[in-house]
Amino acid sequence: MSSPNLEITRVGPESESILLNLLEYYLHDMAEWFNFEIGDDGRYGYDMSRHWQEDDGVYLAKVDGEPAGFALLSTAGEWLQQPNAFDVEEFFVVRKFRRLGVGQKFISTLWDQQAGTWLTRVLQANLPAVPFWRHTIATYTDDDYREDLRTINDQAWLFFWFDNGIAS
């Protein structure tokens, strides 16, 4: 089986429509653990305005031109008390492209673009996500990462963080 042709692009508000569509799938998946409100129009209605205002890293992944996922990267300062640390705030790969290496290649490419400390927070109850992140981070860092369990709003979260050691 050949490797998927993955294209990763940092996007702005001009791509909001496609991001909001992908976010509906993401929020539907996450609704298993979170009580998201559904609007009168039947949508969850994620608000991207904060990401645009704070100039967060907003990335769209495509495989052979087809939308395959997104990543929303922000600062991890509030979680790690390191103002220059990066947070993989939201990350999603469409089911069609899961288990093909797309997610691992997608996030590894983003990590490679920025030197520093990186954090990924994963709800412990999200059983499909935990082994993906543990394996992906362990592979990327050659097992040189930290993992902690934290309770936030009565839910258990795994915090994975590492310094990628890439010279800027």
N, C-alpha and C positions, 0 to 999 in steps of 0.2 A: 504494500500500500504506500503510495507516495505521500509526502508531507504536504499538508494543506498550504495553499498560496495565501499567506497571511499579510494583510496590509494594515498598518497601524498609523492613525493620523490624529494629531492634536486638533481639536475642533473648538469652535466658538458658537455663539448664539445662532448663527446661520444653520447649525445642525441640530437645533433644539427639537425639532419635530421628530426626527428619527430617534434621538435619545429618549424623548418622552415615551415613544412607542416601545422601545426596549425596556425602559424602566417599568412599564406596566407588567411585563413578563417577570422581571426581577421582583417587583413588589408582590406579585401573585405567589411566587415561590416563597418569599419571606413571610407571607401572611400565615403560613403554618405556625409561626412562632410569635408574630406580632399582630396586634389588633389594629390594623390600618382602617381608617375611615374610607368609605367609598362615596364619591360624590353623586349628585343627582344624575349626572351623565353616565354613571356606571364605571367611572375610572377612579383609580387611586389618586391621580393628580399630583405627582411629585413636582416640587417647586425648584427649578434650577437657578433661580435668581441669585442665591447666595454664592453659588459656584462661579457665576459670571462676575459678580461684584468683587469677590476675593481673588479673582484670577487663578482659581484652582486649575490643576491639570485635568482637563476633560479629554478623554481619548475614545475614539471609535475604532473598533476592529472589524475588518471585512475579510472574508474568505472568498476568493474568486469573485470579488465585487459584491458579495452578498453580506448584509449586516450580520455580524457574528457575536458582538458583545461590546461592552464599554468598561471604562475604568474612570473613577472620580478620585483624584489624588488631592490631598490637602495637607495641612500641617498637623503633626502629631504632638505639638507642644503641650496641649492640655492633658495628654495621656502619659507622656514620658518626661515632662518638665525639661524638655530640650527644644527651644524655640525653632531650631533649624531642622528638626526631624520631620520626615515625611510619613503620611498616613495613607494607606490604601483604604480609603473611606468606603467606597462601594466598588464592587467588581462583579461582572456578570458575563457569562458565556451562554449563548443560546443552546438549548439542549441538543440540537442537531450537530453541533460542533464540539460537544463534550466528549472526553475520552479519546480525542484524536491528537492531543498535544497542543491544541490551540491555546488553552488557558495558560499553560506553563510557558509557552513561547511568548505569549502576549505580555504577561507580567514580568518575565525575565528581561524582555526588551525594554520595558519602562524602567526597571531597576537599573539597567545598564546605562541609561541616559542621565542619571543623576547620582553623584557621589553623596554618601551620607548615611545617616541612621534611618532605617525604614521600619515601620510598624504595620502589622496587619492584625485586625481584631476580628475574631470569629466566634459567633455564638456557639457554645459547646453543644447545644441541642441540635445544631445543624449538622447532622451526621454525615451527609455527603461532602460537606465543605471541609471538615476537620482533616481527614486524611489527605485531601488535595493540597491544602495549605502546608501541612506538616511535611509532606513529601517534596513539594515544590520549593519550599524555603530550605529544607535540608539539602536538597540537590544543588540549589543555587549557591548556598554558603559553604558547601562541603561540611555540613553539620555544625557550623560555627554560628549559632543563633541562640537566643534566649526564648523561653516559653514560660509564661506565668498564667495562673488562673485567677481571675478577678470577678467579683460580683458587682454588677451594675444594675440598679433598678430591679433587684431580686432575681436577676438572671446571671448564669455563669458564662463568662467570656474567656476565651483563650487569647492571650496577647503574645504574638510572635514578633520579635524584633531583632535586627542585626545591623551591622555597619558593613556596607558592601566594599569598603576599602579601595574603591576606585579613585585614583588620583584625578583631581579636577583640572 
